[in-house]
């Protein structure tokens, strides 16, 4: 025995042991699909979106973790001490070496049948096409009157009226009052809707109720209410409960609002935004009109210049100017020609004067004629001895007789 104390035992690490235990849990199919009933304690909702709590009864407790991908709206309403049914699988959180339930679905104990009814009706209406997106109508851009289906004494009505009065006080609101909770609520909600369907002036209808438990909101999961909403002649908005609450009315309405207040905001424009938009439109219109006026003025000026160029008066004035210019040029040409002709005449006159017989005689020449015949003597052979001659000089005549 003593010698065995010195024998090295076969060992296993903590991580290896924990991993082995986890694998043992995971191969047991009964622990991979289990519903556990108990009471919530140590509820924690960190910013990661995961939910942690302990599920306990009078004899034991088990830690639970629910990843945010599995969290549904009803989980957001869980409180300490709530009795629930949790579905999931058992595994080991190796870091702390503890086993826990990894939850993927939760039902409140006692309302499991309601959830089953909800899913059955949802599947039925979805199969009929009542949830199809292509049947959903857009809200009108200009809303003048709306109908409200809600309790006349609830806070939801006052919230919606306050928002409408602040955002768009011009909107006309027609209230069709009805109970929004209890077993007798569904037929009264349907009747309230039918009353509004007779009002041709309405542009849209809001079905609204404040938050509450699933039992409080159950009338909006009624089949008759869903079908009545679906056949509305105008677009409908479902504003039932809080953001985490979903009802069948949300799926058949044309638009779901997370709260009644949000529904009022969706249906109304903000008057300040509208004023700002109108100011922008006015500024844009002013700029367009100013530019159009400027362009028109430029076009008018261009047309005036074109008309002035084509005006008969202008053409006549231009023609008169051309006639005057032509007359001036003709007069100048005639005067120039006259001057030239005068110079020519003076030149010819000078030439004629230069060759005039008297002028020639004045330069010492003489003209000899036969006295008997008056014939001009051009050579001595024409004259006989003793023939009488007349000599013409510049200032008179001389009589002479030819000698042989």
RATA-V420138 format. One line per field, one symbol per residue. ss: DSSP state (2 for helix, 1 for strand, 0 for the rest). phi: phi as a letter, one per 20 degrees, with the letter a starting at -180 (. if undefined). Layout:
ss = ???
phi = ???
This chain:
ss = 00222200000002222222222222002220011111111111000000111111000011111102220022222000001111111111100001111111111100022222222222222220000022200000000011111100002222222222222000011111100000002222222222222000000111111000000002222022222222000011111100000002222200110002222222200022222222222222222222222222222222222222220222222222222222222222222222222222222222222220222222000011110000010002220000011111100111111000
phi = .ffffeefffdbffffffffffffffeeffeebcdcdadfblfccfffnfccaddccfdabbfcccfffdfdgfffefcgnfecdddrcebdefgdmcebeeedbccfgndgfffffgfffgfffffenfdfffefdffffdddbcdddaffdefgffffffffffebfffeddedfafcbofefgfffffffffffeefefeacddbaffrffffeffedfffffffffeffcgccecdmdfeeccfgffeffbddfbgffffffedfefffffffffffffffgfffffffffffffffffffffffefgfffffffgffffffffffffffffffffffffffffffffffdfgfffffeoebddcfffdmffedbfffdefnfecddddfdqccdbcfde
